[in-house]
Amino acid sequence: MKLTFPDADAYLMISESAHSADMYYATGFLAHDSFIYLNSNNEKLLISDMELGRAKKESHVKEVLPTSTFGIMEKLRILKDIDAAYNGMILEFLRSENIKRIAVPYNFPIYIADILRRDGIEVIPVKSPFRKMREVKNDNEIKAIEKAQRAGEKALTEAISAIKNAKVGNGVLWHNNAPLTSEKIKSIIDTSLLLGGFEAPDPIVACGRGSADPHWQGEGELHVGEQIVIDFVPRSKKERYYSDMTRTVVRGMPSDEIKEMYAAVRAAQEAAIRRIKAGITGNEVHNIVCDVLEARGYETSRGKTGVFTEGFIHSTGHGVGLDIHEGPNLSESGKELNVGSVVTVEPGLYYKKIGGIRLEDVVVVTASGCKNLTMFEKNLVL
């Protein structure tokens, strides 16, 4: 792909790709050590000689150059400093391309930027061009997200089965003669995912009043009659794409407040999903959720300023892909949705004296509606 910037000769990224979604998206090459991506007249990678063979086989960038091309080892022997040698190599590489003005992402290393500027190259920070591209997924990307979702649903089935089959004693759930804990449910999820080649960083299994904090990961015993919010982001270790899912369940009889909150959240989610299609804005979808919740007597953060800690306190959803959170957003600032965008729909309600309720599905935007990639059932009471 060819990137064009009116004030720059080329676009430069220097990063590893294991944690940089943009670098992985641009190159298709997974590496834990930094390498160099340059987009000028064409795309080029500059990579260590050790990774050269793998990069040529795995990257979709056709021109892959070894760092030895620009004398990295010779520079190291002379300068006795790996950083100085690396920076000298970058300068030589850019000069070989006749680049005088370079566009870089906002998170570009400031030390390297200063070195380039000192040696006469203008460095221009710009918004990532890849972030906008990544908002619309192709068929292979959607399949990868759906694959992660199926793995997540398998793990959630095993986790909820453990909750459903647990014994009850003194208001606590028991498993194998020990209290069933948040940690145990997380281990069930982790194990299921790992066995299938997937992973999910920091799953949430939050029981009771603590679930009023949407991102509290949860700890300790699981109790009868209290809501358990299970939220995690399965990702394929191979394809690198995430999905995202949340269910709230209760073993035993929940309070009327919990049942009413659950019904409101589910109705709000269903109303939003019915209206999602290409052309609608994320703002409109968010307002649909707020309308439903407010009509049922729950407060939302819509239009509020200052600290807002109870009711519907977050946005309706976000894009998901190579990052857990990416564009587009279903929020007060949400822009128009396009065919191929993949977004979560996750309304929730949170009260300190009660706890939280959240449901989350992942949908693909189509011209006439949306396709729900989430097939997992929604049952509050187990």
Disulfide bonds with the S-S distance in Angstrom:
none
